Amino acid sequence: MNIKEVCEVTGLSADTIRYYERIGLVPKIARKSSGVRDFAENDIAILEFVRCFRSAGMSIERLIEYMGLVQAGNSTVEARIDLL
């Protein structure tokens, strides 16, 4: 899926999606040979998760910390709960 389609699905702007990728809030998005971002279903799920938490008032800094804990695995569940 390209960025325009992802914007329609998530309600996020292309600039916001690019910003989230640049600061490491979401993992690097795969690219086609032409250099165009090629979003997978998991990428879209992460963006929707981030959008939900941002709309609930969670700061970007806290979200970056939270997403790092998610990537670290199940041993970080307690730390994730503490952030909420």
Secondary structure by P-SEA (a helix, b strand, c coil): ccaaaaaaaccccaaaaaaaaaacccccccccccccccccaaaaaaaaaaaaaaaacccaaaaaaaaaaaaacccaaaaaaaac
